Amino acid sequence: KYDSKVINDFPGNFYFVVDQSGSMSGTPMDIAKEALILFLKSLPENSKYNIIGFGSSYKYYHDKLQDYNEMNLNSSLEKISGISANLGGTNIDSPLSSIYYKKKDVNEKKEPTHNRLLTDGCVDNKEYVIDLISANSKNFILSSIGIGGGVDEDLNQNSNQYSKQANYYPNINTLCSNNS
């Protein structure tokens, strides 16, 4: 059973920030894609979403937030099938900063903005990333989901701790695979 007080089924804007760095090759990337599909299929009605892949650089998979409907979902599922770990290093702060600055322009209704970070968290600037998440925690709900056997648990725990997601969700600090 799920505690209804921690389940958030209200519409919002969702950004799925997916690590496509080289360290995600193989099983971790497969797990991240499966998790992304599950998350997309589980969005609350009337939500909007986008997918951002990152490594040394980052890219949005859609030009703008997508309405959550069958046509857009099918388009996204097709894009997900082509995602691979081919974007180089792990620069998490650039895509997160992009979301934080973009929100000012696209969220007239003031819906909550949920960020789902799927990563192994192998970054050099971990403290900066945690500070960035903390500085924007009043306006964003972030859940960091660890993927793979080499997950930086400190990054995941601190990202979740400083995010206001703790007000809405149980602590999502999940290792999707301990053997990869």
N, C-alpha and C positions, 0 to 999 in steps of 0.2 A: 504494500500500500504506500501511496505517496501522500505526504502531508500537504493538504490543499493550501496551507499558508505559505509554502515555499514554491508552489507551482505557479509560474507566470504564463497564463494563456491569453494575455492581452496583446493586441497588435502592436507592432513597433517596426523600427528599421533595424535590419540585421546585416552586419558585415562579417563575412567569413574570411578570415585572414589565414591563408594556407602557406606553410613553409614549403618552398620548392627548391631549397638549397640542395647541394650535392649530398649532404649527410642524411637526407631523407630518401635516398635511392632504395629501391627494392620494397621489402615488406612495409617499412614505415610509410612510404608513399601510398601503397595499396590500402593500408589501414586509414590513412588520412582521407583518402577518396571515399572509402566506405562510410566513415564518420560524417563527412560532408553531405553525402547523399541522404543519410539518415536525418541529419539536422534539417536539411532543406525540406524533406517530406514531412517534417514535424512542425513546421512553422504555424503559428496561429493565423487564422483567416484574417484578411485585410492587412497583412503585413507587407513590407517591402524588403528587398534584400539585394546584396551584391556580393561577388566573390573577388577577393584580391589574392593573387599569388605573389610571393616575394622570395628573394634570395639576395643577391648583390643589388638588384633593382626590384621594382615591383610593377604589377600591371593589374588593372581592373578588367574583369572578364565581361562586364557590361558597361556601356557608356554612362548609365545612370542607374539609380535604384530601380529594381524590377518589381512590378506588382506581383504578389504571390498568386499565380493562377496556373492552370494546367499547361497552357501554351509556353509561358515563360519557364516553368519548371522543366518541361521537356527540353527546351533549348539549353538550359543550364546543365541538365544531366548529360547532354551530348558534349558540352564543353568540358565537363569533369572527366569524361572518358579520355580526353587528350592531355590532361594534366600530367606532368612528369617532374622529376627532380632535376631541372636543367637551368636554374637561374643563378647558379654560383654560390656565393657566401650567404651569410644569414644576417640581414639588416632588417630587424623588426621595427625599428623606430620610424623609418620613412613611411611605410604604409599606415602605421598607426597615426602619425602626424597628419597624413593626408586625410584620414577619416575625421580627425578632430577639427581640422580647419574646414573641411567640406560641409560638415553638419550645419554650420551657420547659414549656408546657402540653401539647403534642401529640406529643412525640417520646420516648415511653417506651423504645423499642427502640434509641435512640441512632443511628439511621440518619443518614448524611450529609445535610445540607440544602444543596441546590443552588439558587442564585438565578440566573436568566437575566434580565438587564436589557437590554431592547430600547429604545433611545432615541437621539435626535440629540444629547442631552447639553447642550442650551442652557439652563443654569441659572445663577442668580446666586450661589449658595452652593456652588460646586464644591469648595472646600477643606473645608467642613464635611462634604459627602457623602463625600469621599475619607477623611477622618478617621473617619467613622462606619463605613465599610467596613473600614478598617484595624483599628479597635478590636474588630470582631467577626470578624476573619479566622480566629481559632482554631476557631470553631464553624461557619463557613459557607463554602461554595465559591461564589464569585460569578464569573460571566462577563458582561462588558459587551460588547454587540454594537451597534456604531454603525450607525444607519440614516439614509440620506439624504446629500445633498451637503454639508451644513453641519455635519457631525459634529464635536463637540469631542473631537479625538483625545487631548488631554491627559487629559480625564476618563476616557475609555475605557482608555488605557494605565495610568494610575495606579490605577484601580479593579481592573484585572486584576493589576497588580503587587502590590498589597497584599492580594489575596485568596489564600487557600491553593489556589485552583483551579490555580495554576501547578504544583502537585505532581501533578495528575491529568490535566490537559489541556494541549495546546499553547496558546500564547497566542491567545485568541480576541479579536482586535481587528479585526473585519471591517467593511469598508465595503460594505454591501449594494448601494449605488447611489452613484455619483459624479456623476450627472447630474441629480439631483432637488433 
